[in-house]
Amino acid sequence: MVLIVVDVEANSSPLTTRGPTISAGGSTVKGVAIQGGELWALRLVSGGGNVIEGSLFGDRQVGSSDAVLLVESSDNTIGGTSPAARNVVSGGGDGIRIQS
């Protein structure tokens, strides 16, 4: 079961086209819902070794954004095998997009 603790609606905030960006390595994102935005729900840039689990990314409805965007970021873990570590990834763009 995924317990959502923080729910961010990017379409109704100053993040109109973008969700949050994490550039520090070794970060953990857990129990968040980030929805809306035209470009991405969550972006990881540079720093690697991040863990993304137990969260919901993308649009509630079909949208144009990528759910999770990785830009020159390596050794990240997105999801896991236990039910608590699983993510829901949706959107009209790529679910998880990797750019170098």
N, C-alpha and C positions, 0 to 999 in steps of 0.2 A: 504494500500500500504506500502511495506517495502522499506525504503530508505537506501541503503548500503553506508556507509561513509568510511569504511576501509575494504579492501579486502586483505587477507593473503593467499598466496599459499604456504602451508607447504612443498610441494615436491621440491620447488625451493629455499629453504632457509636452514639455519642450523637446522631447526625444522623437519628434514626429517622424523622422525618417530613419532613425537609428536607435537600437537598444544600447545597453551598456557595453563598454569595452574594458577588458582586463589585459593589462600589459605586464603585470608582475607574474613571475613564475611561482609555482608551488601553492597556488590559490585553490580553495575548495568552494564550489557553488553547490548548495544543497537546499532543497525545499523552496524553490522560487518558481513563479510563473511569470514569464516575460512574453507579452503578446502584443501584436501590432507592429507598427513601423514598416517602412517601405524597403529598407535595405537588409537589416538583420535584427534578430531578437537578442543574440549575445555574440560578441566578437572577442576572440582571444588573439592577441598580437604579441609576437616576439617571445616573451618568457614562456617556457614550457613546463611540463610536469604538473599541470592543473588537473583537478578532479571535478567532473560535472556529474552529479547524480541526484536522483529523487526530485527531478524538476520537470517543468512543462515549458516548452519553447515553441514559438510560432504563433499563428493566428488561430482564433477560435473559429473563424471561417476561412475559406480559401483566400489567401492574400498573395502579395507579390514578393514577400521577403524570404530570405534564407533563415532557417531557424538558428543554426549555430555556424559561425564563420570563423575558420582558423586561418590566420595569416602569418606565415613564417613562424609557427609555433609547433614544437614537437613534443613527443612523450606525454601527451595528454590522455586521460582516461575519461571517456564519455559513456556513462552507464556502468552496468556490472551484471553479475549473475543473480544476485539476491533481489527479491521484489522491491526492497527499499532503495536499491541503487538504480533502478530502471528510470528512464526518462520518457516523456512523451514529446516527440519531435514532429511538428507539422508546419505547413505553410505552402504557398503557391510556388516558391522557389525551391532551391535545394534544401534537403533536410539538414545535412551536415556538409558544408562546403570547405574544401581545403585549397588555399592559395599559397604559392611559394614566391 
